Amino acid sequence: MSASLYTKRRVKNVLAMSFSLLATAIGLFFLAWILWETLSQGLAGLKPQLFTKITAYREEGGLANAMVGSLILNILGIVIATPIGVAAGAWLAEYSMRSKLGPTIRFLNDILLSAPSIVLGLFVYTIVVLPSKYLSGGDITFSGLAGGIALALIALPVIVRTTDEMLRLVPGTIREAALSLGVPQWKLTMQILVRSARSGIITGILLALARISGETAPLLFTAFGNNFMTFNPLDKMPSLPQVIYEYTKDPSPDINVLAWAGAFVLTMFVLALSLVARFVFSRSKVSHD
């Protein structure tokens, strides 16, 4: 190798590493800035009553009902989306090669992945919330279940894409060995391939959960909100993002502090989910290596 070619490659490597480090530093700077801003603005509201009292008490209250409502809505969304997403991703990875539908479904899934959440919320409002007036005697019935369906539509393409990619990363020799022993395709997929890729699939589910945790727009059209504690998914249900949205518009400084405190709690929850997903995926890579 000539000295000039070696020098050019060395310069390119240094430049690439420098830009990578710069991009990482910029990302970490904005992350630290967001955390500091939410913490400094909401520090006065981070009191025990934030987690024990409900929003009905306004300045003297907390966000307990909103946190519980968000937890129920997110669980509903993930419970609905996970089996459908894993099954669809498994079909794309293992069966779509024999069908012309595979590329089309992947394309449509990518479109759904980038679809505005408010559009999905309006869709669920049209097909779930509006028809409820015919069952309830003329009144439109907002519910946590409708909110969970809207969140499921947001989480679904993330789970489908992750499952598809993780299953396609499983070595083909495993498929060949199982099929040579007479293992049926469905059993190969569900009991061998899905188990081999479970860490990556779980990572995708956690990332989908982090994705839907901060959604506000679709819940305004479906769950609607509630100032009291409720555990019934058929009732109107509060959520932390929706309460933050309402409290930031309030003229009261005390209410604004509660909004900032809720934003900090939500940010830490999403950050924790992302770190857990990263940890699970890194362990999966180590075990496969």
N, C-alpha and C positions, 0 to 999 in steps of 0.2 A: 504494500500500500504506500503510495507516495505521501510525502510530508504535507503537501498542500491539501490533498483530499482528507487526510486525517485532521488537519487544522480546521477545515470547513465543517466537518462533522462535529468536532469538538465545540466550535462556536455555535452551531445549530442546537446542540444538546444543552449548552449553557443558557441560550436564549429561551428554549422551551421550558427548562426548569425554572428560570427566572419568572416567566409569564405565569407558570403554574403556581409558584409560590405567591406571586402578586395577587392572582385571582383568589387563592385561599385566604390570604390576609384581608382582602376586601370583604369576602364573605363573612369571616370571623368578626371583622370590625362592625359590620351592620348587625350581626347577631348580638354582639355585646351591646351595641347602641340600643337595639330594641328592648333587650332585657333590662338595661339600666333605665331607659325611659319609662317603661311600664312599672318597674319597681319603685322608682323615685316618685312618680305621680300617684301610685296607688298604695304606697307604704302605710299611709295613715288609715287606710281601710282594711289592712291585713290584720284583723282582730278575730278572736274566737267567734264573735257573733256573725262574721261573714259566712261561716260554715254551719251555724246553728239556727239562724233566724231566716225568715222568708222575706220576699220582696214586698209583701203587702204592708210592711211597717215602714217602708221608704227609708228616711234618713236613719232611723233607729233599727232598721232591719239588716238583713244580709242576703246572701245569694244561695241559700241551701236548697230551695225548691228548684232554682234554675240549674244547679249542679246535678241534682238528682234527675231532673228532666232530661238534661243533656246525656247523662249516662244511659238512661232508658232508651232514648232515641238512637244513640249510637249503637247500643247493643242490638236493638231491633234492626237497624240498617245492616249491620254486619251479619246477623243471623239469617236475614233474608238473602243477602248478596253472596255469602260464602259458598253454600252448596251449589248455587246456580253458576257462580263464577268458576269454581274448581271443575265442575262437570263440563262447562263450555270450554275452558282452557285445555282440559284433558282431551276433549274431542278434537280441538284444533291441532293439538300436538300429535295425536296418535291415529286419528281417523280421516282428517281432512285431506291427506295426500291423495286419497282415492276419490275425492270429490272436488268439483269446480267451485263449490261454495266456500272452501277454506279461505282463499285470498279475499273474497268479497266480505266475509264475516270479519276477518282481521281489519280490513279497511273501515268497515262500519263501526267496529269496536274502537278504532283510533279516533273516529269522528265523535263517538259518544264520550271518549276520554277527554276531549277538548271542548265539549259542549258547555255553554254557560249554565251554571247551576240554577239560575233563576228560570231558565227555559224548562229544565227538568221539574222544577217546582210548579210551574204553571201547567205542565203536562199532567202531573199527579193531581193538581187542583181540578183539572177538567175531568179526569177519568175516575177519581175517587171521591173528592170532596163535594163537587157539584151534584153528582147523582145521589148523594146521601140525603138531599132534601126530600126526595121521593119516598125515602124510608122513614124519615123522621117527621113527616107531616108538614112539610113546606119549609123547614128551617135548615140552612146549610150547617153541617156538622163538621167542624174542624176536629182533628184528633191526632194523638201521638202516633197512631198506626200509620196515618197518611204521611206524617213527617218521616217515619221510619222507612216507608216505601220510597220517598223522595231521596233520602240519604243512601238507600240501597242502590238506586240507579246511578248515583255518583260513584259509589264504591265498586260497583260491578265491573266496569271496564278495567279498573286497576287490577283486580283479582284475576280476571280473565287473561290479561296481558302477562302478568307475573307467572301464573300457572303454566301458560303456554311456553314461555321462555325457559322456565326452570325444568320442565319435562323434556324439552328439546336438548337441554344440556346433559341429560343422563346418557352415559355412553351406550352406543348401539349394541355393543357386545352383550349387555345385560338382556336386551330384548331378544337377541339371537339365541342366547343360552336358554332363556325361559321357553321360547317358542319351540326350540329343538326338543325340549322335554315334554312337549304336548300341553303346556299351560295355555288355557284360552286367553284370547286377547283382552277381554274385560277383566279377568283376574290378574293378568300381567300389568294392566294399567293401574288398577285400584290397589292391589296388594304389594306390588313390587315398585313400579315407577313412582307412584304418588308417595310412597314411603321413602324412597330414595331422595325425592325432591322436597320432602315435607318442610325442611328448614327454610328453603327459598319461598315456598308457598306461604308459610306462616309469616315470613318477612313481608310479603305482598299484602297479606291481610292486615298486618299492623300498619303498614304505610297507608292502606285504604282507610283504616280507622283514623289515622292522623289527618288524612285528607278531609274527612267529613266532620271532624270535631269542631272546626271553626266555621262551618257553613251557616249562613244567616238567611239569605234570600229565599231558598226553598221552604224554610220553616215558617216564614211569614204567610205563605199561602196554604200551609197544610196543618202544622201543629198550632199555629196562631199565637200561643202564649197563654200564661195563666199566672196570677199573682199568689197562688196558694200551692201547697204541697199536694201532688197527686201522683199515684202509682198506676192508675188505670190508663192503658194506652188508647182507650176509646174516648177519653176526655181530652179537652184542650190541654196542651202540655207546654210548660215553660222550657226554655233552653238558655244556656249561658250566652252564646253569641247574640241571641235576639234581645236579651236583657241588656247586654253591653251596648247594643245599637240604640236601644231606647234611652238608656241612662246618659249616653254621651250628648243627647240633644236636650237634656233637662237643664233648666237655668240654675238649679241648686248646686253649689260647689260640693256639698256633701255627697250628692248623688253621683256627681262626676268622679269623685274619689272612689266610690264603689265600682263604677264602670272600669276605672284603671286597675283596681284590685282584681276584678274579674278577668280583665285582659291578661294580667300577669299570671293568674292561676291557669288560664287556658293556654297561654304560651308555654308554660312549664310542662303542662300535660302533653302537648304536642311534641315538645322537645324530648321529653322522656320516652314517648312512643317511638320517635325516630331513633334515639340511642339504643333502645331495646331491639328494634328491627335491625339496626346495624350490627349489634352484638350477635344476634341470632344468625345473621348472614355470614359474619366473619367466622363463627364457630363451624358453620356448615362448610365453608371453604377449607378450613383446617382439617376437618374430618375427612373430606374427599381427597385432599392432598396426601 
